[in-house]
Amino acid sequence: MKSEILGIRMNQKMKREIEIISKILNISPSEWVRNKIAENIQKTLEEMRYQIILAYIRGIITKDELREVFGEMTEDIDFIIDKTKKDLLKAEELAKEMNK
């Protein structure tokens, strides 16, 4: 996996706290921060699963971006979206017929 650099600003107190934690855990401050960011990203993605699908339906994110989050489940999500749209159209047609 290709790595990229992300620079962040923080106050001295926060930097020192990270240094103390990483010293106790015997890992580099960068590794500790990277691990915490990764944990937080996964937690946030898990909490936002419904919102991510809605963003896909609305065209805010692409199928490739959806696949990055959901992997193989992307095809199931597409199936459910298509089925729901078709069922909604059928329901609208039935409602029109009942109102005649």
NUKEFI-420976 format. One line per 2 residues: their letters; for each residue x negated, y, z of N, C-alpha, C, O. Coordinates in steps of 0.1 Angstrom, whole numbers. Example, Ala and Ser with C-alpha at 12.3 -4.5 7.8 and 13.67 -1.06 7.14 Angstrom:
as	-132/-57/78/-123/-45/78/-132/-33/78/-142/-33/85 | -128/-22/71/-137/-11/71/-129/0/79/-134/11/80
//
This chain:
mk	-8/-12/0/0/0/0/-9/12/0/-18/14/8 | -6/21/-9/-13/34/-10/-10/43/2/2/45/5
se	-20/49/8/-18/58/19/-19/72/14/-25/76/4 | -11/81/21/-11/95/18/-13/102/31/-10/97/42
il	-18/115/30/-20/123/42/-9/132/44/-4/139/35 | -4/133/57/6/143/60/1/151/72/-2/145/83
gi	-1/163/70/-6/172/81/5/177/89/16/182/84 | 4/177/102/14/183/111/8/192/121/-4/190/125
rm	15/202/125/10/211/135/17/207/148/28/203/149 | 9/208/159/14/206/172/6/214/182/-5/218/180
nq	13/216/194/6/224/204/-5/215/211/-4/203/210 | -13/222/218/-25/215/224/-20/205/235/-26/194/236
km	-9/208/242/-4/199/252/1/186/246/-3/175/251 | 8/187/235/13/174/228/1/166/223/0/154/224
kr	-9/173/217/-21/166/211/-28/159/223/-33/148/221 | -29/166/234/-37/160/245/-29/148/251/-35/138/255
ei	-16/149/251/-7/138/256/-9/125/247/-10/114/251 | -9/128/234/-12/117/224/-25/111/226/-27/99/226
ei	-35/119/229/-49/114/231/-49/105/244/-56/95/244 | -42/109/254/-42/102/266/-35/88/264/-40/78/268
is	-24/89/258/-16/76/255/-25/67/246/-26/55/250 | -31/72/236/-39/63/227/-51/58/234/-55/47/231
ki	-57/66/243/-68/61/251/-64/49/260/-72/39/260 | -53/50/266/-48/40/275/-45/27/267/-48/16/271
ln	-39/29/255/-36/18/246/-47/12/238/-46/2/231 | -59/20/239/-71/16/231/-68/15/216/-73/6/209
is	-61/26/211/-60/27/197/-62/42/193/-62/50/202 | -64/45/181/-67/59/177/-54/67/178/-43/62/177
ps	-55/80/180/-43/88/181/-35/88/168/-23/87/168 | -42/87/156/-36/86/143/-27/73/142/-16/74/137
ew	-33/62/147/-26/50/146/-14/50/155/-3/45/151 | -15/56/167/-3/57/176/8/65/170/20/61/170
vr	4/77/164/14/86/158/20/79/146/32/79/144 | 12/72/138/17/65/126/27/54/130/38/53/124
nk	24/47/141/33/36/146/47/42/151/57/37/148 | 46/53/158/58/60/163/66/65/152/79/65/153
ia	60/71/142/68/76/131/75/65/124/86/66/120 | 68/54/121/73/42/115/85/37/123/96/34/117
en	84/36/136/95/31/144/107/40/143/118/36/142 | 104/53/143/115/63/143/122/63/129/134/64/129
iq	115/61/119/120/60/105/130/48/104/141/50/100 | 125/37/109/134/25/108/146/26/117/157/22/113
kt	145/32/129/157/35/137/166/44/131/178/42/131 | 161/55/125/170/65/118/177/59/106/189/61/104
le	170/51/98/176/44/86/187/35/91/197/34/85 | 184/27/101/195/18/107/207/26/111/218/22/108
em	205/37/118/216/45/123/224/52/111/236/55/112 | 217/54/100/223/62/89/228/53/77/231/58/66
ry	229/40/79/232/30/68/245/35/61/245/35/49 | 255/38/68/268/42/62/266/55/54/271/56/43
qi	259/65/60/256/77/54/248/76/41/250/83/31 | 239/66/41/230/64/29/239/58/18/237/62/7
il	248/49/21/257/44/11/266/55/5/268/56/-7 | 271/63/14/279/75/9/271/84/0/276/89/-10
ay	259/86/4/250/95/-4/248/88/-18/247/96/-28 | 247/75/-19/245/68/-31/258/70/-40/258/72/-52
ir	270/68/-33/282/69/-41/284/83/-46/289/85/-57 | 280/93/-39/281/107/-43/270/111/-53/270/123/-58
gi	261/103/-56/250/106/-65/238/114/-59/230/119/-67 | 238/115/-46/227/122/-40/214/115/-40/203/120/-42
it	215/101/-39/203/93/-40/205/83/-51/216/80/-55 | 194/78/-57/195/69/-68/196/54/-64/194/51/-52
kd	199/46/-73/199/31/-70/185/27/-65/185/18/-56 | 175/32/-71/161/28/-67/159/32/-52/153/25/-45
el	164/44/-49/162/49/-35/170/40/-25/166/37/-14 | 182/36/-30/191/27/-22/184/14/-20/184/8/-9
re	178/9/-31/171/-4/-30/159/-3/-20/156/-13/-14 | 152/8/-19/141/10/-10/146/7/4/138/2/13
vf	158/11/7/164/10/21/170/-4/23/168/-10/33 | 178/-9/13/186/-21/15/180/-33/8/185/-44/11
ge	170/-32/0/165/-43/-7/175/-51/-16/182/-45/-23 | 175/-64/-14/184/-72/-22/199/-70/-19/207/-73/-28
mt	202/-64/-8/216/-61/-5/222/-50/-14/234/-48/-15 | 213/-43/-22/218/-33/-31/228/-38/-41/238/-31/-44
ed	226/-50/-46/236/-55/-56/249/-58/-49/260/-56/-55 | 249/-63/-37/262/-65/-29/269/-52/-27/281/-51/-28
id	261/-41/-24/267/-28/-22/274/-23/-35/285/-18/-34 | 267/-25/-46/272/-21/-59/285/-28/-62/295/-23/-66
fi	285/-41/-59/297/-50/-61/309/-44/-53/320/-43/-58 | 306/-42/-40/317/-37/-31/322/-23/-36/334/-21/-36
id	313/-14/-40/318/-1/-45/326/-3/-57/337/3/-58 | 322/-11/-67/330/-13/-79/343/-19/-76/353/-15/-82
kt	343/-29/-67/356/-36/-64/365/-26/-57/377/-27/-60 | 360/-18/-48/368/-8/-41/374/2/-51/386/5/-50
kk	366/6/-61/371/16/-71/383/9/-79/393/16/-81 | 381/-3/-83/391/-10/-91/403/-12/-83/414/-10/-88
dl	402/-16/-71/414/-18/-62/421/-5/-60/434/-5/-59 | 414/5/-58/420/18/-56/428/22/-69/439/28/-68
lk	423/20/-80/430/23/-93/443/15/-94/453/20/-98 | 442/2/-90/453/-7/-91/464/-2/-81/476/-2/-84
ae	460/2/-69/469/7/-59/476/20/-64/488/22/-62 | 469/29/-71/475/41/-76/485/37/-87/495/44/-88
el	482/28/-96/491/23/-106/504/18/-100/515/21/-105 | 502/9/-90/514/4/-83/522/15/-77/535/14/-77
ak	516/24/-71/523/35/-64/531/43/-75/542/47/-72 | 525/45/-86/532/52/-97/544/44/-102/555/50/-104
em	543/31/-103/554/23/-108/565/23/-98/577/22/-101 | 562/23/-85/572/23/-75/580/36/-74/591/36/-70
nk	573/47/-78/580/60/-78/588/62/-90/595/73/-91 | 589/53/-100/596/55/-112/611/54/-110/619/55/-119
//
